[in-house]
Amino acid sequence: HRKYSDQTMKCFMKCAKKYDFLYNNDFLYKSEAKVINDITKVFSKIFKLPIRKSKFNFFIKLIFNSYCYELSYHNYTHSIDVFYTVVDIMLKTQLFTNLSKNELFILLITTLTHDIKHTGFLNSDILNAMEIEESNNFVEDTNLCIRSNSSFNEVIHIITTQSLLSTQINNIYKNKFDEEYINTFVNNMILSTDLNLHSDYILVYEDINASNILKNKMTILILIL
């Protein structure tokens, strides 16, 4: 039996009631196909994004299949938790009105892929196993200039997400996308989910005026995720 957080359940039931696709109170026991169909409806009905429905369900299935089912936390049900939490934030704050269709699309996709192919180990555990203090390679948030050379899991999530979108974007989405544009957004948003960098992000945001935050699309996306 899948385990969903109370927050996910409340958000889903509220969205379902408001947008008239409530399937009774059996969300915990729905087939994966129905869960995927519900997610597709969020894209197409709630946010009216120009997805190609015939291919989009298959794309979500690809995402779910890229998670390790055996992991107790970083599995695809966690990605669904994050997805509906972000949907709830967007609807309550109306922040999605500050975003373009493309930006909103990438945000929602990233909620589902932000832990894709997670190793099951903490970044610190991977460092210890490698018996090194830090990697010579680093990944960077190009928006806030935050660098990390120990975000091993996040690098996997970023590369996998970028690869999936690169091969599937024309099949699932009607609007045109620049690949560099996609990769930058995915890189910055997923890197910001590394909890070891949380204090770095807080320090940066403390120095940014609230009104300026709303003027920067990338900052809005990172804060939401």
C-alpha positions as CSV (number, residue, x, y, z in Angstrom):
1,H,0.0,0.0,0.0
2,R,1.3,3.4,-0.9
3,K,1.9,5.9,1.8
4,Y,0.9,9.5,1.2
5,S,1.3,12.3,3.7
6,D,-1.7,14.0,5.3
7,Q,-0.7,17.2,3.5
8,T,-0.8,15.4,0.1
9,M,-4.2,13.9,0.9
10,K,-5.7,17.2,1.9
11,C,-4.4,19.1,-1.1
12,F,-5.5,16.4,-3.5
13,M,-9.0,16.2,-2.1
14,K,-9.3,20.0,-2.2
15,C,-8.0,20.2,-5.8
16,A,-10.3,17.3,-6.8
17,K,-13.3,18.9,-5.2
18,K,-12.6,22.4,-6.6
19,Y,-11.9,21.1,-10.2
20,D,-14.5,18.4,-10.3
21,F,-12.4,15.2,-10.8
22,L,-13.0,13.6,-7.4
23,Y,-12.9,9.8,-7.6
24,N,-14.1,9.0,-4.0
25,N,-11.9,8.8,-1.0
26,D,-9.7,5.9,-2.3
27,F,-6.7,7.9,-3.3
28,L,-4.4,5.7,-1.1
29,Y,-5.5,2.6,-3.1
30,K,-5.7,3.9,-6.6
31,S,-3.9,2.2,-9.4
32,E,-0.8,3.8,-10.6
33,A,-2.6,4.6,-13.9
34,K,-5.3,6.6,-12.1
35,V,-2.7,8.5,-10.0
36,I,-0.9,9.4,-13.3
37,N,-4.2,10.5,-14.8
38,D,-4.9,12.8,-11.9
39,I,-1.4,14.4,-12.3
40,T,-2.1,14.9,-16.0
41,K,-5.3,16.7,-15.1
42,V,-3.5,19.1,-12.8
43,F,-1.3,20.1,-15.8
44,S,-4.2,20.4,-18.3
45,K,-7.2,21.4,-16.3
46,I,-6.0,23.4,-13.3
47,F,-3.1,25.2,-14.9
48,K,-4.2,24.8,-18.5
49,L,-0.8,23.9,-19.8
50,P,-0.5,22.9,-23.5
51,I,0.5,19.3,-22.9
52,R,0.0,16.5,-25.4
53,K,-2.2,14.2,-23.3
54,S,-1.8,11.1,-25.4
55,K,2.0,11.0,-24.7
56,F,2.1,12.8,-21.3
57,N,0.8,9.9,-19.2
58,F,3.6,7.7,-20.7
59,F,6.1,10.4,-19.7
60,I,5.0,10.5,-16.1
61,K,5.2,6.7,-16.1
62,L,8.8,7.0,-17.3
63,I,9.5,9.3,-14.3
64,F,8.0,6.9,-11.8
65,N,9.9,4.0,-13.3
66,S,13.2,5.9,-12.8
67,Y,12.7,5.9,-9.1
68,C,13.9,3.0,-6.9
69,Y,10.7,1.3,-5.6
70,E,12.6,-0.3,-2.8
71,L,13.7,3.0,-1.1
72,S,11.5,3.7,1.9
73,Y,11.5,7.5,1.4
74,H,13.0,8.7,-1.8
75,N,10.6,6.8,-4.0
76,Y,8.0,8.1,-6.5
77,T,5.3,8.5,-3.8
78,H,7.6,11.1,-2.2
79,S,7.7,12.9,-5.6
80,I,3.8,12.9,-5.6
81,D,3.9,14.4,-2.1
82,V,6.1,17.2,-3.3
83,F,4.0,17.7,-6.5
84,Y,0.7,18.2,-4.6
85,T,2.4,20.4,-1.9
86,V,3.7,22.7,-4.6
87,V,0.3,22.7,-6.3
88,D,-1.3,23.7,-3.0
89,I,1.3,26.5,-2.5
90,M,0.6,27.8,-6.0
91,L,-3.1,27.8,-5.6
92,K,-3.1,29.4,-2.2
93,T,-0.6,32.1,-3.1
94,Q,-1.5,32.6,-6.7
95,L,2.2,32.7,-7.4
96,F,1.6,30.8,-10.6
97,T,0.2,34.0,-12.1
98,N,3.7,35.5,-12.0
99,L,5.0,32.6,-14.2
100,S,4.8,31.9,-17.8
101,K,3.3,28.6,-19.1
102,N,6.8,27.3,-19.8
103,E,8.2,28.2,-16.3
104,L,5.2,26.7,-14.6
105,F,5.5,23.5,-16.7
106,I,9.2,23.1,-15.8
107,L,8.4,23.8,-12.1
108,L,5.7,21.1,-12.0
109,I,7.9,18.5,-13.8
110,T,10.8,19.2,-11.5
111,T,8.6,18.5,-8.4
112,L,8.2,15.0,-9.8
113,T,11.9,14.5,-10.8
114,H,13.7,16.3,-8.0
115,D,14.8,13.0,-6.4
116,I,14.8,10.8,-9.5
117,K,17.3,7.9,-9.4
118,H,18.1,8.7,-5.8
119,T,20.9,6.4,-4.5
120,G,19.3,5.9,-1.1
121,F,22.4,7.3,0.5
122,L,23.1,10.8,1.9
123,N,25.6,12.9,0.1
124,S,27.8,12.8,3.2
125,D,27.7,9.0,3.2
126,I,28.9,9.0,-0.5
127,L,31.7,11.3,0.4
128,N,32.8,9.1,3.3
129,A,32.6,6.0,1.1
130,M,34.8,7.7,-1.5
131,E,37.2,8.6,1.3
132,I,37.6,12.2,0.1
133,E,36.8,15.5,1.6
134,E,35.3,17.0,-1.5
135,S,34.9,16.4,-5.3
136,N,36.9,18.4,-7.8
137,N,33.8,18.9,-9.8
138,F,31.0,21.3,-8.7
139,V,27.5,22.2,-9.7
140,E,26.4,25.8,-9.5
141,D,23.1,27.7,-9.1
142,T,23.7,30.2,-11.8
143,N,21.0,32.5,-10.5
144,L,22.3,32.9,-6.9
145,C,25.9,31.9,-7.5
146,I,25.8,29.1,-5.0
147,R,28.2,26.3,-5.7
148,S,28.5,22.7,-4.3
149,N,31.0,20.0,-4.9
150,S,29.3,17.5,-2.7
151,S,25.7,17.4,-4.1
152,F,26.2,13.9,-5.6
153,N,22.5,12.9,-5.5
154,E,21.3,16.2,-6.9
155,V,23.7,15.9,-9.9
156,I,22.1,12.6,-10.7
157,H,18.6,14.1,-10.4
158,I,19.6,17.1,-12.6
159,I,21.2,15.0,-15.4
160,T,18.4,12.5,-15.5
161,T,15.7,15.2,-15.6
162,Q,17.5,17.1,-18.3
163,S,17.9,13.9,-20.4
164,L,14.3,13.0,-20.1
165,L,13.1,16.4,-21.1
166,S,15.6,16.6,-23.9
167,T,14.3,13.4,-25.5
168,Q,10.6,13.8,-24.7
169,I,9.8,17.5,-24.6
170,N,8.5,17.7,-28.2
171,N,6.3,14.6,-27.6
172,I,4.6,15.9,-24.5
173,Y,4.5,19.7,-24.8
174,K,3.2,22.0,-27.5
175,N,5.1,25.2,-26.8
176,K,8.6,25.7,-28.0
177,F,11.5,25.4,-25.5
178,D,15.2,26.3,-25.7
179,E,17.3,23.4,-24.3
180,E,19.7,25.7,-22.5
181,Y,16.7,27.5,-20.9
182,I,15.3,24.2,-19.7
183,N,18.7,22.9,-18.4
184,T,19.3,26.1,-16.4
185,F,16.0,26.0,-14.7
186,V,16.2,22.3,-13.9
187,N,19.8,22.7,-12.6
188,N,19.0,25.6,-10.3
189,M,15.8,24.3,-8.9
190,I,17.0,20.8,-8.1
191,L,20.3,22.0,-6.6
192,S,18.3,24.1,-4.2
193,T,16.7,20.9,-2.8
194,D,20.0,19.8,-1.3
195,L,19.4,20.3,2.4
196,N,23.1,20.8,3.0
197,L,22.8,24.0,1.1
198,H,19.8,25.3,2.9
199,S,21.6,27.7,5.1
200,D,23.4,29.1,2.1
201,Y,20.1,29.9,0.4
202,I,18.7,31.4,3.5
203,L,21.7,33.8,3.8
204,V,21.2,34.9,0.2
205,Y,17.5,35.4,0.5
206,E,17.9,37.4,3.7
207,D,19.7,40.0,1.6
208,I,17.1,40.2,-1.1
209,N,14.2,42.6,-0.8
210,A,10.8,40.8,-0.9
211,S,9.6,43.0,-3.8
212,N,12.7,42.1,-5.8
213,I,12.1,38.3,-5.2
214,L,8.8,38.5,-7.1
215,K,10.6,40.2,-10.0
216,N,13.0,37.3,-10.4
217,K,11.3,34.2,-11.9
218,M,14.0,31.8,-11.0
219,T,14.0,33.0,-7.4
220,I,10.2,32.4,-7.2
221,L,10.6,28.9,-8.6
222,I,13.4,28.0,-6.2
223,L,11.5,29.3,-3.2
224,I,8.4,27.3,-4.1
225,L,10.3,24.1,-4.6
